[in-house]
Amino acid sequence: QMVQGNEITASTAVTTSGRSNAWQPALELFSRMLLHQLCQDVISYTAAIASCEPVGRWQKMLELLMEMPLLDVVACGAAVSACAKAGAW
Protein backbone atom coordinates (compact mmCIF):
# COMPACT_ATOMS: atom_id res chain seq x y z
CA GLN A 1 0.00 0.00 0.00
CA MET A 2 1.33 3.42 -0.95
CA VAL A 3 1.68 6.19 1.61
CA GLN A 4 -0.41 9.28 0.91
CA GLY A 5 1.68 12.41 0.64
CA ASN A 6 0.88 15.34 2.86
CA GLU A 7 2.54 18.58 3.94
CA ILE A 8 4.73 16.78 6.46
CA THR A 9 6.09 14.20 4.02
CA ALA A 10 6.59 16.84 1.34
CA SER A 11 8.45 19.19 3.71
CA THR A 12 10.57 16.27 4.91
CA ALA A 13 11.47 15.41 1.31
CA VAL A 14 12.42 19.04 0.59
CA THR A 15 14.54 19.16 3.76
CA THR A 16 16.26 15.85 3.00
CA SER A 17 17.05 16.88 -0.57
CA GLY A 18 18.41 20.21 0.59
CA ARG A 19 20.62 18.64 3.25
CA SER A 20 22.16 16.34 0.66
CA ASN A 21 23.01 19.38 -1.54
CA ALA A 22 20.33 18.43 -4.06
CA TRP A 23 18.92 21.96 -4.24
CA GLN A 24 17.29 21.52 -7.66
CA PRO A 25 15.20 18.49 -6.62
CA ALA A 26 14.38 20.26 -3.36
CA LEU A 27 12.99 23.28 -5.21
CA GLU A 28 11.17 21.03 -7.68
CA LEU A 29 9.49 19.14 -4.83
CA PHE A 30 8.61 22.44 -3.18
CA SER A 31 7.02 23.84 -6.35
CA ARG A 32 5.05 20.63 -6.96
CA MET A 33 3.41 20.82 -3.55
CA LEU A 34 0.74 23.17 -4.91
CA LEU A 35 0.08 20.87 -7.87
CA HIS A 36 -0.81 18.16 -5.37
CA GLN A 37 -2.93 20.58 -3.34
CA LEU A 38 -0.48 20.63 -0.46
CA CYS A 39 -0.03 23.82 1.55
CA GLN A 40 3.38 25.46 1.36
CA ASP A 41 3.79 26.42 5.00
CA VAL A 42 6.58 28.05 6.98
CA ILE A 43 8.33 24.69 7.39
CA SER A 44 8.37 23.88 3.68
CA TYR A 45 9.41 27.44 2.76
CA THR A 46 12.24 27.32 5.29
CA ALA A 47 13.37 23.95 3.91
CA ALA A 48 13.35 25.28 0.34
CA ILE A 49 15.23 28.42 1.37
CA ALA A 50 17.81 26.43 3.34
CA SER A 51 18.40 24.13 0.36
CA CYS A 52 19.66 27.13 -1.64
CA GLU A 53 22.17 28.32 0.96
CA PRO A 54 25.05 25.84 0.42
CA VAL A 55 25.11 26.49 -3.33
CA GLY A 56 24.89 30.27 -3.10
CA ARG A 57 21.49 30.65 -4.77
CA TRP A 58 20.81 33.82 -2.79
CA GLN A 59 18.55 35.37 -5.47
CA LYS A 60 16.20 32.37 -5.31
CA MET A 61 16.31 32.46 -1.51
CA LEU A 62 15.26 36.10 -1.45
CA GLU A 63 12.50 35.35 -3.95
CA LEU A 64 11.17 32.57 -1.72
CA LEU A 65 11.53 34.75 1.36
CA MET A 66 9.41 37.46 -0.27
CA GLU A 67 6.72 34.87 -1.15
CA MET A 68 6.44 33.55 2.41
CA PRO A 69 3.06 34.36 3.91
CA LEU A 70 4.64 34.62 7.38
CA LEU A 71 8.33 35.38 7.85
CA ASP A 72 10.33 33.03 10.03
CA VAL A 73 13.53 33.74 11.97
CA VAL A 74 15.23 30.58 10.67
CA ALA A 75 14.37 31.40 7.04
CA CYS A 76 15.56 34.99 7.43
CA GLY A 77 18.79 33.78 9.05
CA ALA A 78 19.46 31.38 6.17
CA ALA A 79 18.87 34.17 3.67
CA VAL A 80 21.23 36.56 5.47
CA SER A 81 23.88 33.83 5.70
CA ALA A 82 23.65 33.03 1.99
CA CYS A 83 23.87 36.69 1.03
CA ALA A 84 26.92 37.10 3.27
CA LYS A 85 28.63 34.05 1.75
CA ALA A 86 27.98 35.34 -1.76
CA GLY A 87 29.08 38.88 -0.89
CA ALA A 88 25.64 40.11 -1.97
CA TRP A 89 25.06 42.86 0.56
C-alpha positions in Angstrom: 0.0 0.0 0.0 1.3 3.4 -0.9 1.7 6.2 1.6 -0.4 9.3 0.9 1.7 12.4 0.6 0.9 15.3 2.9 2.5 18.6 3.9 4.7 16.8 6.5 6.1 14.2 4.0 6.6 16.8 1.3 8.4 19.2 3.7 10.6 16.3 4.9 11.5 15.4 1.3 12.4 19.0 0.6 14.5 19.2 3.8 16.3 15.9 3.0 17.0 16.9 -0.6 18.4 20.2 0.6 20.6 18.6 3.2 22.2 16.3 0.7 23.0 19.4 -1.5 20.3 18.4 -4.1 18.9 22.0 -4.2 17.3 21.5 -7.7 15.2 18.5 -6.6 14.4 20.3 -3.4 13.0 23.3 -5.2 11.2 21.0 -7.7 9.5 19.1 -4.8 8.6 22.4 -3.2 7.0 23.8 -6.4 5.1 20.6 -7.0 3.4 20.8 -3.6 0.7 23.2 -4.9 0.1 20.9 -7.9 -0.8 18.2 -5.4 -2.9 20.6 -3.3 -0.5 20.6 -0.5 0.0 23.8 1.5 3.4 25.5 1.4 3.8 26.4 5.0 6.6 28.1 7.0 8.3 24.7 7.4 8.4 23.9 3.7 9.4 27.4 2.8 12.2 27.3 5.3 13.4 24.0 3.9 13.3 25.3 0.3 15.2 28.4 1.4 17.8 26.4 3.3 18.4 24.1 0.4 19.7 27.1 -1.6 22.2 28.3 1.0 25.0 25.8 0.4 25.1 26.5 -3.3 24.9 30.3 -3.1 21.5 30.7 -4.8 20.8 33.8 -2.8 18.6 35.4 -5.5 16.2 32.4 -5.3 16.3 32.5 -1.5 15.3 36.1 -1.4 12.5 35.4 -4.0 11.2 32.6 -1.7 11.5 34.8 1.4 9.4 37.5 -0.3 6.7 34.9 -1.2 6.4 33.6 2.4 3.1 34.4 3.9 4.6 34.6 7.4 8.3 35.4 7.8 10.3 33.0 10.0 13.5 33.7 12.0 15.2 30.6 10.7 14.4 31.4 7.0 15.6 35.0 7.4 18.8 33.8 9.0 19.5 31.4 6.2 18.9 34.2 3.7 21.2 36.6 5.5 23.9 33.8 5.7 23.7 33.0 2.0 23.9 36.7 1.0 26.9 37.1 3.3 28.6 34.1 1.8 28.0 35.3 -1.8 29.1 38.9 -0.9 25.6 40.1 -2.0 25.1 42.9 0.6 
